[in-house]
Each structure stands twice: as structure tokens, then as C-alpha cells.
Amino acid sequence: MDKSRSELAHLIDEWVFNKRDREIMADKLLDGLTYDELADKFCLSPQRLKVIVKRHKDRILSHM
């Protein structure tokens, strides 16, 4: 991804409709949190987070 931080934040806000998932995507893509850090923060398993990130990352990439 070669978008600026603000462009990426806009894409997350525009194409990720669930508030929790927007926070997850911002933490992962903008702030670089690991799956373990996200798991602690959101009380989800790292495996579940990988599914969430992949699904939304694919959607975001399709609109770049």
C-alpha cells in the first residue's frame, strides 16, 4: 500500500462499516499493532482478527 496515512484512514472510514472493525483496521494498518496486541485490546483471538483484517483489507485494496 503506497497511500498516505490520511488517504488510508479515509478508505477505512469509507469502506469498513462496523465501528469495531474500523478500529481494528486503523490499529493494524495505521498504527502497526500486532495480532496479539489486537487480541488483547479487542478480546478476540488472533485467528479471528486475521480473518477480519483480510476481509476488510481486500475491500480497501479494491477501492485504491
mmCIF file as gemmi writes it, N, C-alpha and C atoms, coordinates in Angstrom:
data_model
loop_
_atom_site.group_PDB
_atom_site.id
_atom_site.type_symbol
_atom_site.label_atom_id
_atom_site.label_alt_id
_atom_site.label_comp_id
_atom_site.label_asym_id
_atom_site.label_entity_id
_atom_site.label_seq_id
_atom_site.pdbx_PDB_ins_code
_atom_site.Cartn_x
_atom_site.Cartn_y
_atom_site.Cartn_z
_atom_site.occupancy
_atom_site.B_iso_or_equiv
_atom_site.pdbx_formal_charge
_atom_site.auth_seq_id
_atom_site.auth_asym_id
_atom_site.pdbx_PDB_model_num
ATOM 1 N N . MET Axp A 1 ? 0.839 -1.174 0 1 0 ? 1 A 1
ATOM 2 C CA . MET Axp A 1 ? 0 0 0 1 0 ? 1 A 1
ATOM 3 C C . MET Axp A 1 ? 0.88 1.232 0 1 0 ? 1 A 1
ATOM 4 N N . ASP Axp A 2 ? 0.705 2.051 -1.003 1 0 ? 2 A 1
ATOM 5 C CA . ASP Axp A 2 ? 1.532 3.251 -1.081 1 0 ? 2 A 1
ATOM 6 C C . ASP Axp A 2 ? 0.698 4.52 -0.906 1 0 ? 2 A 1
ATOM 7 N N . LYS Axp A 3 ? -0.375 4.416 -0.159 1 0 ? 3 A 1
ATOM 8 C CA . LYS Axp A 3 ? -1.208 5.567 0.159 1 0 ? 3 A 1
ATOM 9 C C . LYS Axp A 3 ? -0.674 6.253 1.411 1 0 ? 3 A 1
ATOM 10 N N . SER Axp A 4 ? -0.978 7.546 1.515 1 0 ? 4 A 1
ATOM 11 C CA . SER Axp A 4 ? -0.597 8.264 2.727 1 0 ? 4 A 1
ATOM 12 C C . SER Axp A 4 ? -1.478 7.808 3.88 1 0 ? 4 A 1
ATOM 13 N N . ARG Axp A 5 ? -1.037 8.13 5.072 1 0 ? 5 A 1
ATOM 14 C CA . ARG Axp A 5 ? -1.797 7.755 6.27 1 0 ? 5 A 1
ATOM 15 C C . ARG Axp A 5 ? -3.222 8.315 6.207 1 0 ? 5 A 1
ATOM 16 N N . SER Axp A 6 ? -3.374 9.559 5.794 1 0 ? 6 A 1
ATOM 17 C CA . SER Axp A 6 ? -4.709 10.179 5.745 1 0 ? 6 A 1
ATOM 18 C C . SER Axp A 6 ? -5.58 9.539 4.661 1 0 ? 6 A 1
ATOM 19 N N . GLU Axp A 7 ? -4.985 9.189 3.527 1 0 ? 7 A 1
ATOM 20 C CA . GLU Axp A 7 ? -5.755 8.519 2.474 1 0 ? 7 A 1
ATOM 21 C C . GLU Axp A 7 ? -6.211 7.135 2.934 1 0 ? 7 A 1
ATOM 22 N N . LEU Axp A 8 ? -5.33 6.425 3.605 1 0 ? 8 A 1
ATOM 23 C CA . LEU Axp A 8 ? -5.672 5.1 4.118 1 0 ? 8 A 1
ATOM 24 C C . LEU Axp A 8 ? -6.75 5.204 5.198 1 0 ? 8 A 1
ATOM 25 N N . ALA Axp A 9 ? -6.636 6.192 6.074 1 0 ? 9 A 1
ATOM 26 C CA . ALA Axp A 9 ? -7.655 6.405 7.114 1 0 ? 9 A 1
ATOM 27 C C . ALA Axp A 9 ? -9.01 6.7 6.473 1 0 ? 9 A 1
ATOM 28 N N . HIS Axp A 10 ? -9.017 7.493 5.411 1 0 ? 10 A 1
ATOM 29 C CA . HIS Axp A 10 ? -10.265 7.796 4.707 1 0 ? 10 A 1
ATOM 30 C C . HIS Axp A 10 ? -10.877 6.526 4.105 1 0 ? 10 A 1
ATOM 31 N N . LEU Axp A 11 ? -10.05 5.695 3.49 1 0 ? 11 A 1
ATOM 32 C CA . LEU Axp A 11 ? -10.553 4.446 2.907 1 0 ? 11 A 1
ATOM 33 C C . LEU Axp A 11 ? -11.139 3.53 3.987 1 0 ? 11 A 1
ATOM 34 N N . ILE Axp A 12 ? -10.489 3.464 5.128 1 0 ? 12 A 1
ATOM 35 C CA . ILE Axp A 12 ? -11.008 2.647 6.233 1 0 ? 12 A 1
ATOM 36 C C . ILE Axp A 12 ? -12.365 3.187 6.666 1 0 ? 12 A 1
ATOM 37 N N . ASP Axp A 13 ? -12.463 4.494 6.849 1 0 ? 13 A 1
ATOM 38 C CA . ASP Axp A 13 ? -13.724 5.102 7.285 1 0 ? 13 A 1
ATOM 39 C C . ASP Axp A 13 ? -14.832 4.903 6.254 1 0 ? 13 A 1
ATOM 40 N N . GLU Axp A 14 ? -14.466 4.947 4.986 1 0 ? 14 A 1
ATOM 41 C CA . GLU Axp A 14 ? -15.464 4.856 3.924 1 0 ? 14 A 1
ATOM 42 C C . GLU Axp A 14 ? -15.933 3.423 3.649 1 0 ? 14 A 1
ATOM 43 N N . TRP Axp A 15 ? -15.046 2.434 3.774 1 0 ? 15 A 1
ATOM 44 C CA . TRP Axp A 15 ? -15.377 1.09 3.313 1 0 ? 15 A 1
ATOM 45 C C . TRP Axp A 15 ? -15.49 0.042 4.407 1 0 ? 15 A 1
ATOM 46 N N . VAL Axp A 16 ? -15.199 0.382 5.65 1 0 ? 16 A 1
ATOM 47 C CA . VAL Axp A 16 ? -15.381 -0.563 6.76 1 0 ? 16 A 1
ATOM 48 C C . VAL Axp A 16 ? -16.552 -0.026 7.582 1 0 ? 16 A 1
ATOM 49 N N . PHE Axp A 17 ? -17.666 -0.742 7.539 1 0 ? 17 A 1
ATOM 50 C CA . PHE Axp A 17 ? -18.914 -0.213 8.057 1 0 ? 17 A 1
ATOM 51 C C . PHE Axp A 17 ? -19.12 -0.469 9.55 1 0 ? 17 A 1
ATOM 52 N N . ASN Axp A 18 ? -18.497 -1.475 10.101 1 0 ? 18 A 1
ATOM 53 C CA . ASN Axp A 18 ? -18.637 -1.808 11.508 1 0 ? 18 A 1
ATOM 54 C C . ASN Axp A 18 ? -17.624 -1.005 12.322 1 0 ? 18 A 1
ATOM 55 N N . LYS Axp A 19 ? -18.107 -0.333 13.387 1 0 ? 19 A 1
ATOM 56 C CA . LYS Axp A 19 ? -17.232 0.543 14.185 1 0 ? 19 A 1
ATOM 57 C C . LYS Axp A 19 ? -16.045 -0.212 14.771 1 0 ? 19 A 1
ATOM 58 N N . ARG Axp A 20 ? -16.299 -1.385 15.36 1 0 ? 20 A 1
ATOM 59 C CA . ARG Axp A 20 ? -15.203 -2.17 15.956 1 0 ? 20 A 1
ATOM 60 C C . ARG Axp A 20 ? -14.191 -2.557 14.888 1 0 ? 20 A 1
ATOM 61 N N . ASP Axp A 21 ? -14.672 -2.984 13.721 1 0 ? 21 A 1
ATOM 62 C CA . ASP Axp A 21 ? -13.775 -3.389 12.648 1 0 ? 21 A 1
ATOM 63 C C . ASP Axp A 21 ? -12.972 -2.204 12.112 1 0 ? 21 A 1
ATOM 64 N N . ARG Axp A 22 ? -13.577 -1.004 12.08 1 0 ? 22 A 1
ATOM 65 C CA . ARG Axp A 22 ? -12.821 0.199 11.678 1 0 ? 22 A 1
ATOM 66 C C . ARG Axp A 22 ? -11.679 0.453 12.645 1 0 ? 22 A 1
ATOM 67 N N . GLU Axp A 23 ? -11.96 0.299 13.942 1 0 ? 23 A 1
ATOM 68 C CA . GLU Axp A 23 ? -10.908 0.485 14.939 1 0 ? 23 A 1
ATOM 69 C C . GLU Axp A 23 ? -9.805 -0.56 14.777 1 0 ? 23 A 1
ATOM 70 N N . ILE Axp A 24 ? -10.196 -1.797 14.521 1 0 ? 24 A 1
ATOM 71 C CA . ILE Axp A 24 ? -9.217 -2.869 14.305 1 0 ? 24 A 1
ATOM 72 C C . ILE Axp A 24 ? -8.343 -2.542 13.098 1 0 ? 24 A 1
ATOM 73 N N . MET Axp A 25 ? -8.968 -2.139 12.002 1 0 ? 25 A 1
ATOM 74 C CA . MET Axp A 25 ? -8.211 -1.853 10.785 1 0 ? 25 A 1
ATOM 75 C C . MET Axp A 25 ? -7.282 -0.651 10.974 1 0 ? 25 A 1
ATOM 76 N N . ALA Axp A 26 ? -7.755 0.366 11.661 1 0 ? 26 A 1
ATOM 77 C CA . ALA Axp A 26 ? -6.896 1.533 11.918 1 0 ? 26 A 1
ATOM 78 C C . ALA Axp A 26 ? -5.718 1.142 12.797 1 0 ? 26 A 1
ATOM 79 N N . ASP Axp A 27 ? -5.985 0.364 13.832 1 0 ? 27 A 1
ATOM 80 C CA . ASP Axp A 27 ? -4.894 -0.067 14.714 1 0 ? 27 A 1
ATOM 81 C C . ASP Axp A 27 ? -3.881 -0.925 13.962 1 0 ? 27 A 1
ATOM 82 N N . LYS Axp A 28 ? -4.364 -1.775 13.072 1 0 ? 28 A 1
ATOM 83 C CA . LYS Axp A 28 ? -3.469 -2.679 12.338 1 0 ? 28 A 1
ATOM 84 C C . LYS Axp A 28 ? -2.719 -1.931 11.227 1 0 ? 28 A 1
ATOM 85 N N . LEU Axp A 29 ? -3.457 -1.235 10.367 1 0 ? 29 A 1
ATOM 86 C CA . LEU Axp A 29 ? -2.837 -0.646 9.181 1 0 ? 29 A 1
ATOM 87 C C . LEU Axp A 29 ? -2.158 0.694 9.45 1 0 ? 29 A 1
ATOM 88 N N . LEU Axp A 30 ? -2.722 1.485 10.338 1 0 ? 30 A 1
ATOM 89 C CA . LEU Axp A 30 ? -2.161 2.812 10.582 1 0 ? 30 A 1
ATOM 90 C C . LEU Axp A 30 ? -1.14 2.812 11.715 1 0 ? 30 A 1
ATOM 91 N N . ASP Axp A 31 ? -1.423 2.022 12.763 1 0 ? 31 A 1
ATOM 92 C CA . ASP Axp A 31 ? -0.561 2.044 13.943 1 0 ? 31 A 1
ATOM 93 C C . ASP Axp A 31 ? 0.342 0.834 14.067 1 0 ? 31 A 1
ATOM 94 N N . GLY Axp A 32 ? 0.132 -0.172 13.217 1 0 ? 32 A 1
ATOM 95 C CA . GLY Axp A 32 ? 1.034 -1.311 13.172 1 0 ? 32 A 1
ATOM 96 C C . GLY Axp A 32 ? 0.948 -2.277 14.344 1 0 ? 32 A 1
ATOM 97 N N . LEU Axp A 33 ? -0.192 -2.318 15.029 1 0 ? 33 A 1
ATOM 98 C CA . LEU Axp A 33 ? -0.331 -3.267 16.136 1 0 ? 33 A 1
ATOM 99 C C . LEU Axp A 33 ? -0.251 -4.694 15.605 1 0 ? 33 A 1
ATOM 100 N N . THR Axp A 34 ? 0.295 -5.579 16.411 1 0 ? 34 A 1
ATOM 101 C CA . THR Axp A 34 ? 0.374 -6.993 16.044 1 0 ? 34 A 1
ATOM 102 C C . THR Axp A 34 ? -0.976 -7.645 16.32 1 0 ? 34 A 1
ATOM 103 N N . TYR Axp A 35 ? -1.153 -8.857 15.795 1 0 ? 35 A 1
ATOM 104 C CA . TYR Axp A 35 ? -2.396 -9.587 16.047 1 0 ? 35 A 1
ATOM 105 C C . TYR Axp A 35 ? -2.545 -9.909 17.534 1 0 ? 35 A 1
ATOM 106 N N . ASP Axp A 36 ? -1.457 -10.181 18.214 1 0 ? 36 A 1
ATOM 107 C CA . ASP Axp A 36 ? -1.53 -10.443 19.657 1 0 ? 36 A 1
ATOM 108 C C . ASP Axp A 36 ? -1.95 -9.189 20.422 1 0 ? 36 A 1
ATOM 109 N N . GLU Axp A 37 ? -1.421 -8.039 20.031 1 0 ? 37 A 1
ATOM 110 C CA . GLU Axp A 37 ? -1.818 -6.784 20.676 1 0 ? 37 A 1
ATOM 111 C C . GLU Axp A 37 ? -3.295 -6.479 20.413 1 0 ? 37 A 1
ATOM 112 N N . LEU Axp A 38 ? -3.72 -6.719 19.175 1 0 ? 38 A 1
ATOM 113 C CA . LEU Axp A 38 ? -5.133 -6.517 18.849 1 0 ? 38 A 1
ATOM 114 C C . LEU Axp A 38 ? -6.027 -7.471 19.626 1 0 ? 38 A 1
ATOM 115 N N . ALA Axp A 39 ? -5.57 -8.728 19.781 1 0 ? 39 A 1
ATOM 116 C CA . ALA Axp A 39 ? -6.348 -9.722 20.52 1 0 ? 39 A 1
ATOM 117 C C . ALA Axp A 39 ? -6.563 -9.276 21.959 1 0 ? 39 A 1
ATOM 118 N N . ASP Axp A 40 ? -5.535 -8.753 22.579 1 0 ? 40 A 1
ATOM 119 C CA . ASP Axp A 40 ? -5.662 -8.25 23.947 1 0 ? 40 A 1
ATOM 120 C C . ASP Axp A 40 ? -6.619 -7.059 24.013 1 0 ? 40 A 1
ATOM 121 N N . LYS Axp A 41 ? -6.501 -6.167 23.065 1 0 ? 41 A 1
ATOM 122 C CA . LYS Axp A 41 ? -7.308 -4.948 23.073 1 0 ? 41 A 1
ATOM 123 C C . LYS Axp A 41 ? -8.785 -5.219 22.809 1 0 ? 41 A 1
ATOM 124 N N . PHE Axp A 42 ? -9.072 -6.134 21.878 1 0 ? 42 A 1
ATOM 125 C CA . PHE Axp A 42 ? -10.454 -6.355 21.454 1 0 ? 42 A 1
ATOM 126 C C . PHE Axp A 42 ? -11.061 -7.659 21.988 1 0 ? 42 A 1
ATOM 127 N N . CYS Axp A 43 ? -10.31 -8.39 22.795 1 0 ? 43 A 1
ATOM 128 C CA . CYS Axp A 43 ? -10.792 -9.654 23.387 1 0 ? 43 A 1
ATOM 129 C C . CYS Axp A 43 ? -11.266 -10.635 22.312 1 0 ? 43 A 1
ATOM 130 N N . LEU Axp A 44 ? -10.468 -10.749 21.268 1 0 ? 44 A 1
ATOM 131 C CA . LEU Axp A 44 ? -10.72 -11.698 20.185 1 0 ? 44 A 1
ATOM 132 C C . LEU Axp A 44 ? -9.456 -12.526 19.99 1 0 ? 44 A 1
ATOM 133 N N . SER Axp A 45 ? -9.61 -13.68 19.371 1 0 ? 45 A 1
ATOM 134 C CA . SER Axp A 45 ? -8.435 -14.5 19.105 1 0 ? 45 A 1
ATOM 135 C C . SER Axp A 45 ? -7.648 -13.9 17.936 1 0 ? 45 A 1
ATOM 136 N N . PRO Axp A 46 ? -6.335 -14.131 17.921 1 0 ? 46 A 1
ATOM 137 C CA . PRO Axp A 46 ? -5.54 -13.663 16.78 1 0 ? 46 A 1
ATOM 138 C C . PRO Axp A 46 ? -6.046 -14.236 15.448 1 0 ? 46 A 1
ATOM 139 N N . GLN Axp A 47 ? -6.513 -15.47 15.468 1 0 ? 47 A 1
ATOM 140 C CA . GLN Axp A 47 ? -7.031 -16.091 14.244 1 0 ? 47 A 1
ATOM 141 C C . GLN Axp A 47 ? -8.264 -15.349 13.737 1 0 ? 47 A 1
ATOM 142 N N . ARG Axp A 48 ? -9.17 -14.984 14.638 1 0 ? 48 A 1
ATOM 143 C CA . ARG Axp A 48 ? -10.379 -14.243 14.248 1 0 ? 48 A 1
ATOM 144 C C . ARG Axp A 48 ? -9.992 -12.875 13.693 1 0 ? 48 A 1
ATOM 145 N N . LEU Axp A 49 ? -9.027 -12.241 14.302 1 0 ? 49 A 1
ATOM 146 C CA . LEU Axp A 49 ? -8.575 -10.932 13.836 1 0 ? 49 A 1
ATOM 147 C C . LEU Axp A 49 ? -7.962 -11.018 12.444 1 0 ? 49 A 1
ATOM 148 N N . LYS Axp A 50 ? -7.247 -12.086 12.175 1 0 ? 50 A 1
ATOM 149 C CA . LYS Axp A 50 ? -6.662 -12.257 10.836 1 0 ? 50 A 1
ATOM 150 C C . LYS Axp A 50 ? -7.749 -12.33 9.777 1 0 ? 50 A 1
ATOM 151 N N . VAL Axp A 51 ? -8.852 -12.997 10.095 1 0 ? 51 A 1
ATOM 152 C CA . VAL Axp A 51 ? -9.986 -13.096 9.164 1 0 ? 51 A 1
ATOM 153 C C . VAL Axp A 51 ? -10.6 -11.707 8.94 1 0 ? 51 A 1
ATOM 154 N N . ILE Axp A 52 ? -10.812 -10.975 10.021 1 0 ? 52 A 1
ATOM 155 C CA . ILE Axp A 52 ? -11.392 -9.626 9.93 1 0 ? 52 A 1
ATOM 156 C C . ILE Axp A 52 ? -10.494 -8.715 9.094 1 0 ? 52 A 1
ATOM 157 N N . VAL Axp A 53 ? -9.203 -8.717 9.391 1 0 ? 53 A 1
ATOM 158 C CA . VAL Axp A 53 ? -8.265 -7.846 8.671 1 0 ? 53 A 1
ATOM 159 C C . VAL Axp A 53 ? -8.203 -8.231 7.195 1 0 ? 53 A 1
ATOM 160 N N . LYS Axp A 54 ? -8.132 -9.508 6.888 1 0 ? 54 A 1
ATOM 161 C CA . LYS Axp A 54 ? -8.056 -9.945 5.488 1 0 ? 54 A 1
ATOM 162 C C . LYS Axp A 54 ? -9.292 -9.498 4.707 1 0 ? 54 A 1
ATOM 163 N N . ARG Axp A 55 ? -10.467 -9.724 5.3 1 0 ? 55 A 1
ATOM 164 C CA . ARG Axp A 55 ? -11.717 -9.364 4.608 1 0 ? 55 A 1
ATOM 165 C C . ARG Axp A 55 ? -11.751 -7.868 4.298 1 0 ? 55 A 1
ATOM 166 N N . HIS Axp A 56 ? -11.455 -7.054 5.283 1 0 ? 56 A 1
ATOM 167 C CA . HIS Axp A 56 ? -11.535 -5.613 5.071 1 0 ? 56 A 1
ATOM 168 C C . HIS Axp A 56 ? -10.369 -5.08 4.245 1 0 ? 56 A 1
ATOM 169 N N . LYS Axp A 57 ? -9.21 -5.681 4.388 1 0 ? 57 A 1
ATOM 170 C CA . LYS Axp A 57 ? -8.058 -5.256 3.589 1 0 ? 57 A 1
ATOM 171 C C . LYS Axp A 57 ? -8.336 -5.496 2.108 1 0 ? 57 A 1
ATOM 172 N N . ASP Axp A 58 ? -8.939 -6.636 1.787 1 0 ? 58 A 1
ATOM 173 C CA . ASP Axp A 58 ? -9.296 -6.921 0.389 1 0 ? 58 A 1
ATOM 174 C C . ASP Axp A 58 ? -10.271 -5.874 -0.146 1 0 ? 58 A 1
ATOM 175 N N . ARG Axp A 59 ? -11.264 -5.496 0.678 1 0 ? 59 A 1
ATOM 176 C CA . ARG Axp A 59 ? -12.239 -4.476 0.251 1 0 ? 59 A 1
ATOM 177 C C . ARG Axp A 59 ? -11.545 -3.139 0.039 1 0 ? 59 A 1
ATOM 178 N N . ILE Axp A 60 ? -10.694 -2.749 0.968 1 0 ? 60 A 1
ATOM 179 C CA . ILE Axp A 60 ? -9.993 -1.465 0.87 1 0 ? 60 A 1
ATOM 180 C C . ILE Axp A 60 ? -9.097 -1.448 -0.373 1 0 ? 60 A 1
ATOM 181 N N . LEU Axp A 61 ? -8.355 -2.525 -0.599 1 0 ? 61 A 1
ATOM 182 C CA . LEU Axp A 61 ? -7.452 -2.595 -1.754 1 0 ? 61 A 1
ATOM 183 C C . LEU Axp A 61 ? -8.208 -2.497 -3.069 1 0 ? 61 A 1
ATOM 184 N N . SER Axp A 62 ? -9.421 -3.028 -3.104 1 0 ? 62 A 1
ATOM 185 C CA . SER Axp A 62 ? -10.201 -2.985 -4.343 1 0 ? 62 A 1
ATOM 186 C C . SER Axp A 62 ? -10.665 -1.563 -4.685 1 0 ? 62 A 1
ATOM 187 N N . HIS Axp A 63 ? -10.573 -0.659 -3.72 1 0 ? 63 A 1
ATOM 188 C CA . HIS Axp A 63 ? -11.003 0.728 -3.947 1 0 ? 63 A 1
ATOM 189 C C . HIS Axp A 63 ? -9.829 1.706 -4.007 1 0 ? 63 A 1
ATOM 190 N N . MET Axp A 64 ? -8.634 1.18 -4.106 1 0 ? 64 A 1
ATOM 191 C CA . MET Axp A 64 ? -7.451 2.045 -4.174 1 0 ? 64 A 1
ATOM 192 C C . MET Axp A 64 ? -7.143 2.403 -5.609 1 0 ? 64 A 1
